[in-house]
Amino acid sequence: MSRKERIAELDLIRGFAFLAVVYQHVIGIFIREQGLSEQTAIVYGMLFHLLKFAVPAFIFITGLVLFYNYCEKVNYIGFMRKRVTEILVPYGIWSAVYMSLQTWPQGWESSFFRTVIKNLVTGTSSYHLWFVVMIFQFYLLYPLWQKLFRFLHRLVVNRTRFVVVGALLAFVYGGLMWFSARYIPAHMADFGGGPLELYMIKYRDRNAFYYFFYFLLGGVAAVALPAFRAWIGKRWMWIAAAFCLLYGWIGYELLQVFASGSISLNVATSLKPSMFLYTVASLLGVYGLALLIGKKQLAVTHWLSLVGKYSYGAYLMHALVLTYLMKAVRGIGLFHTGVIGSLVVFVLCAAVSFFLSYGLGRLPFGALLVGAAEKKRVSEPAKKQLPHAG
């Protein structure tokens, strides 16, 4: 298989997504501060909604890259060896770091290995590591997803069939989101326990099946990349309008929860029907923004792309950076409360995490700590179209 060019805009989207994740986690800390006003809580909630594209964006990129590079054939052993080295090994190392910093209960020695295995399998060594467990499932089961995608690809012989198949998949996924957000909370007592309940109910936020639409959407972009780019460029006004309308709707849902006296970001879960539609609009909008920025070749383009390349390592360590950063700002009594404080902490956390990831990544063994930034020739989306990936 010939080596294909790196898709320039994907590093920009990774950069956007990483920054969005960091600020989400900063908001998660600041919204729990004592004496928080309702107005500030609403601002945090709306900002949180604005940033919810991040995890689906990483899933979309994963689908796009996999189907772009491995649409027809894949050497599964070599494929998985690369992913274990670049994803699981750094994940295991940083999981060990987070576990070493935890306070273990008395008598922990008897259940130490069981706890470690559980933390690694479920991604509970730190609050953000669930994502690695979820995303790795797409790699682990990629041959099955590949067969499904190729089957669907064969069905789509014209534009009408494409619309019908896409609508059916969206309907199925919307039903799955209804099951997650409406049925499960109302029928928890009906589930009798066991591994299936753990995977489908308790740990559904890290079950890759609950995010399959964004993965397959990435596949659609991969096999028709020039057309996908052109479609976004021609319909950016419709995408912007859909985004604004859906952002207003999920904001209304948020205000309903706040009006009941509850201040919680759980209403912003991605696993509900309204967030599904909003997320698709967000992804298309962020992709269009990445294409626009990529054309300009400004300083921000270079830095955002660099952040995207080292985003995995920065993601793994940013929770640790944020913990010690919050201790520091609380210690000096500055920037530990309020929206302005949250922005300052966000900038510092993102910058420190990136530079640590970049520095570690330059070491001879850096890929074991922060993953590997692929070294491929970069395509210029504004100047050159890529060949069909199918």
C-alpha positions in Angstrom: 0.0 0.0 0.0 1.4 3.3 -1.1 1.9 5.9 1.7 -0.7 8.6 1.4 -0.2 12.3 2.2 -1.1 13.7 5.6 -4.4 15.6 5.5 -3.4 19.1 6.7 -6.7 20.2 8.2 -6.9 17.2 10.6 -4.0 18.5 12.7 -5.9 21.8 13.0 -9.1 19.9 14.1 -7.1 17.9 16.6 -5.7 21.2 18.0 -9.2 22.6 18.3 -10.5 19.5 20.0 -7.6 19.3 22.5 -8.1 22.9 23.5 -11.8 22.3 23.8 -11.2 19.3 26.1 -8.9 21.2 28.3 -11.4 24.1 28.8 -14.2 21.6 29.5 -12.2 20.1 32.3 -11.3 23.6 33.6 -15.0 24.5 33.6 -15.8 21.2 35.4 -13.6 22.5 38.3 -14.7 26.1 38.3 -18.4 25.4 38.2 -18.1 23.6 41.6 -16.6 26.6 43.3 -18.3 27.9 46.5 -20.7 30.9 46.1 -21.1 30.4 42.3 -23.8 32.7 40.9 -26.5 31.4 38.7 -25.5 33.8 35.9 -21.9 32.5 36.0 -23.1 28.9 36.1 -25.1 29.6 32.9 -22.1 31.1 31.2 -20.1 28.0 32.1 -22.8 25.8 30.8 -23.1 27.6 27.5 -19.3 27.5 27.0 -19.3 23.8 27.9 -21.9 23.2 25.2 -19.9 25.1 22.7 -16.9 22.8 23.3 -18.8 19.5 23.2 -17.6 18.8 19.7 -14.2 17.7 21.0 -14.7 13.9 21.7 -16.8 13.3 18.6 -14.2 15.2 16.6 -11.4 12.8 17.7 -13.7 9.9 16.8 -14.5 11.5 13.4 -10.8 12.0 12.7 -10.1 8.4 13.7 -12.6 7.1 11.3 -11.4 9.4 8.5 -7.7 8.4 9.0 -8.4 4.7 9.2 -10.7 4.5 6.2 -8.4 6.8 4.2 -5.3 4.6 4.9 -6.9 1.2 5.3 -10.1 1.2 3.2 -9.4 -2.0 1.3 -6.9 -4.1 3.1 -5.2 -4.1 6.5 -2.5 -6.3 8.0 -4.2 -6.7 11.4 -1.1 -7.8 13.3 1.1 -4.9 12.1 -1.8 -2.5 12.4 -2.4 -3.5 16.0 1.3 -3.5 16.9 1.5 0.1 15.9 -1.6 1.1 17.9 -0.5 -0.8 21.0 2.9 1.0 20.9 1.6 4.5 20.1 -1.7 4.4 22.1 -1.8 1.7 24.8 1.8 2.0 26.0 1.6 5.8 26.7 -1.9 5.2 28.2 -0.5 2.5 30.5 2.4 4.6 31.6 0.3 7.7 32.4 -2.3 5.5 34.1 0.4 4.2 36.4 1.4 7.8 37.1 -2.1 8.8 38.1 -2.6 5.7 40.2 0.7 6.3 42.0 -0.6 9.7 43.1 -3.9 8.4 44.5 -4.6 7.9 48.2 -5.1 4.1 48.6 -7.4 2.9 51.4 -6.2 0.8 54.3 -5.6 -2.8 53.4 -5.3 -2.0 49.7 -2.5 -4.6 49.2 -5.0 -7.5 49.0 -6.9 -6.0 46.0 -4.0 -4.1 44.4 -3.7 -6.1 41.2 -7.5 -6.4 40.7 -7.9 -2.6 41.1 -5.0 -1.9 38.7 -6.5 -4.2 36.0 -10.0 -2.6 36.5 -8.6 0.9 36.2 -6.7 0.0 33.1 -9.6 -1.7 31.4 -12.2 0.9 32.3 -10.0 4.0 32.1 -10.7 5.1 35.7 -7.1 5.9 36.8 -8.1 9.5 36.1 -11.3 11.1 35.0 -10.2 11.7 31.4 -8.7 8.4 30.5 -12.0 6.8 29.7 -11.6 8.3 26.3 -8.6 6.2 25.4 -10.5 3.0 26.4 -13.4 4.0 24.2 -11.4 5.1 21.1 -9.1 2.1 21.2 -12.2 -0.2 20.6 -12.4 1.3 17.1 -8.9 0.1 16.4 -9.4 -3.2 18.0 -12.5 -4.0 16.0 -11.6 -2.1 12.9 -11.9 -5.1 10.5 -15.5 -5.5 11.5 -16.2 -1.8 11.0 -14.4 -2.0 7.7 -16.7 -4.8 6.5 -19.8 -2.8 7.6 -18.5 0.3 5.9 -17.7 -1.5 2.6 -21.1 -3.1 2.7 -22.8 0.3 3.1 -20.5 1.7 0.4 -21.7 -0.9 -2.1 -25.3 0.1 -1.4 -24.6 3.7 -2.2 -24.6 3.8 -6.0 -26.2 7.2 -6.4 -27.1 10.3 -4.5 -30.6 9.1 -3.6 -29.3 5.9 -2.1 -26.7 7.9 -0.2 -29.4 10.1 1.3 -31.5 7.1 2.2 -28.7 5.1 3.8 -27.4 8.2 5.6 -30.9 8.9 6.9 -31.4 5.4 8.1 -28.1 5.4 10.0 -29.0 8.7 11.6 -32.4 7.3 12.6 -30.8 4.3 14.2 -28.2 6.4 15.9 -30.8 8.8 17.1 -32.8 5.9 18.6 -29.6 4.7 20.4 -29.3 8.2 21.8 -32.9 8.1 23.0 -32.2 4.7 24.6 -29.2 6.2 26.4 -30.7 9.4 27.6 -34.4 8.5 28.1 -34.9 4.7 28.4 -32.0 3.7 30.6 -32.5 6.3 33.4 -36.2 5.4 33.6 -35.6 1.6 33.7 -32.4 1.1 35.6 -34.1 -1.5 37.8 -35.0 -3.6 34.8 -31.3 -4.5 34.1 -30.2 -7.5 36.0 -26.5 -6.9 36.2 -23.6 -8.8 34.6 -21.0 -7.9 32.0 -23.6 -6.8 29.4 -25.1 -4.3 31.8 -21.6 -2.9 32.7 -20.7 -2.4 29.0 -24.1 -1.2 27.7 -25.4 0.7 30.8 -22.9 1.6 33.5 -19.9 2.3 31.2 -21.8 3.3 28.1 -19.9 6.6 27.9 -16.8 4.5 27.0 -18.6 2.0 24.8 -17.5 2.8 21.2 -20.8 1.6 19.8 -22.5 4.6 21.3 -20.3 6.8 19.0 -20.4 4.8 15.8 -22.1 7.5 13.7 -19.2 9.9 14.0 -16.7 7.1 13.1 -18.6 6.2 10.0 -19.1 9.9 9.1 -15.3 10.1 9.1 -15.3 7.1 6.7 -17.6 9.0 4.3 -15.2 12.0 4.4 -12.3 9.7 3.7 -13.6 8.0 0.6 -14.9 11.3 -0.9 -12.5 13.8 0.5 -12.4 16.4 -2.3 -16.2 16.3 -2.6 -16.6 16.5 1.2 -14.4 19.6 1.3 -16.2 21.2 -1.6 -19.6 20.4 0.0 -18.7 22.2 3.2 -17.3 25.1 1.3 -20.5 25.6 -0.7 -22.9 25.1 2.2 -21.2 26.9 5.1 -24.1 29.3 5.5 -26.6 26.4 6.0 -24.1 24.7 8.4 -23.8 27.9 10.4 -27.6 28.4 10.5 -28.1 24.8 11.7 -25.4 25.2 14.3 -27.0 28.4 15.7 -30.5 26.9 15.9 -29.3 23.7 17.6 -27.0 25.6 19.9 -30.1 27.6 21.0 -32.1 24.5 21.5 -29.6 22.7 23.8 -29.1 26.0 25.6 -32.9 26.0 26.3 -32.5 22.5 27.7 -29.7 23.7 29.9 -31.8 26.7 31.2 -34.6 24.4 32.0 -32.3 22.4 34.3 -30.8 25.5 35.9 -34.4 26.9 36.5 -35.1 23.8 38.6 -32.3 24.9 41.0 -29.8 22.3 39.8 -26.4 23.3 38.6 -25.0 20.4 36.7 -23.2 19.8 33.4 -24.6 16.3 33.1 -27.4 17.8 30.9 -24.6 18.4 28.3 -23.9 14.7 27.7 -23.2 13.8 24.1 -25.4 10.7 24.4 -28.8 12.3 23.8 -30.7 13.0 20.6 -30.5 16.8 20.6 -26.7 16.7 21.2 -26.3 14.3 18.3 -27.8 16.7 15.8 -25.9 19.6 17.3 -22.6 17.7 17.3 -22.9 16.9 13.6 -23.4 20.6 12.8 -20.5 21.4 15.1 -18.2 18.9 13.4 -19.0 20.3 9.9 -18.5 23.8 11.2 -15.1 23.0 12.8 -14.0 21.2 9.6 -14.9 24.3 7.5 -13.1 26.5 10.0 -10.0 24.3 9.7 -10.1 24.5 5.9 -10.4 28.3 6.1 -7.5 28.7 8.6 -5.4 26.2 6.6 -5.7 28.5 3.5 -4.4 31.5 5.4 -1.1 30.0 6.6 -0.9 32.3 9.5 1.2 31.9 12.7 -1.8 30.5 14.4 -2.1 27.9 11.7 1.4 26.6 12.4 0.9 26.5 16.2 -2.5 25.0 16.1 -1.3 22.3 13.8 1.7 21.6 16.1 -0.7 21.3 19.0 -2.7 18.9 17.0 0.3 16.7 16.3 1.2 16.4 19.9 -2.3 16.4 21.3 -2.4 12.8 22.4 0.5 13.2 24.9 -0.8 16.6 26.0 -4.2 15.0 26.5 -2.8 12.2 28.7 -1.0 14.6 31.0 -3.2 17.7 31.1 -5.3 16.4 34.0 -2.1 16.2 36.1 -1.0 19.6 35.0 -4.4 21.0 35.8 -4.4 19.5 39.3 -1.1 21.2 40.3 -2.0 24.4 38.5 -5.2 24.7 40.5 -3.2 24.1 43.7 -0.9 26.9 42.7 -3.5 29.5 41.8 -5.5 28.7 45.0 -2.3 29.0 47.0 -1.6 32.6 45.7 -5.3 33.5 45.8 -5.5 34.6 42.1 -7.4 33.3 39.1 -9.0 30.4 41.0 -12.6 31.7 40.6 -14.7 33.4 37.9 -14.8 33.2 34.2 -11.6 35.3 33.7 -9.8 33.0 36.1 -11.0 29.9 34.2 -9.6 31.4 31.0 -6.2 32.1 32.5 -6.0 28.6 34.0 -7.1 27.1 30.6 -4.4 29.0 28.7 -1.7 27.9 31.2 -2.8 24.3 31.4 -3.0 24.0 27.6 0.4 25.6 27.1 2.2 23.6 29.8 0.6 20.3 28.6 1.6 21.0 25.0 5.2 22.0 25.7 5.7 19.0 28.0 4.3 16.7 25.3 6.4 18.4 22.6 9.5 18.1 24.8 9.0 14.5 25.7 8.1 13.7 22.1 11.5 14.9 21.0 13.3 12.3 23.2 14.5 9.0 21.6 11.8 7.1 23.6 9.3 9.9 23.4 6.7 7.8 21.4 6.3 5.6 24.4 5.3 8.5 26.5 3.3 10.7 24.2 2.6 8.7 21.1 4.1 9.5 17.7 3.4 12.5 15.5 3.2 10.9 12.0 5.8 12.2 9.6 4.0 12.3 6.3 4.0 14.9 3.5 1.2 17.4 4.2 -1.5 18.0 1.6 -2.6 21.5 1.0 -6.4 21.4 1.0 -6.7 24.9 -0.5 -4.3 24.2 -3.4 -4.5 20.5 -4.1 -7.1 17.8 -3.9 -6.3 14.3 -2.7 -7.0 11.2 -4.8 -10.0 9.1 -4.1 -9.2 6.9 -1.1 -11.5 4.0 -2.0 
